[in-house]
């Protein structure tokens, strides 16, 4: 890749935006008020705004390997807290994708060095759902199902946080679980039952 092309592309992009709206960047510089926090995978094939048909200022984005929401990850927790309490988003989405390299790596027994600690979180998801997953003979389908279950569990991890619980009580914030199918381009709503999961965990995870 010739990085000079990146700057040329940027220049062309600026011209295209200004041709449509001469005040585009003036408006962009005035601030942001996104309604949606998107937590997705760092995979280079999955571009958050593009797959949702949204543009700058419309979605607050956090990405990491395999779209994880880990309570000890200060980066992710800071993003969630800022988006929910300061930007006051009304929807938080965890979006995984099929053919996820992080999920596939977590299913291998190889020592992956510094990644071991991170992938252990996905292995925990496998452990919790191993009966269902071990019953799936086709390996690709097993990977796909683990992607879905991982999204589900990261949604539960979001619901455990004080910021999300308070925003739900105060203004009805919702948590959603989606999967992006890289083979078709389709965005799939897993229809996570937010209220059910909230009720199930409140005995232990309720935070005022």
PyMOL commands that set and color helices and strands:
alter all, ss='L'
color gray80, all
select helices_A, chain A and resi 3-20+24-28+48-52+74-86+101-106+115-128+130-134+139-159+162-171+194-205
alter helices_A, ss='H'
color red, helices_A
select strands_A, chain A and resi 36-41+59-64+91-97+174-180+187-189
alter strands_A, ss='S'
color yellow, strands_A
deselect
rebuild
show_as cartoon
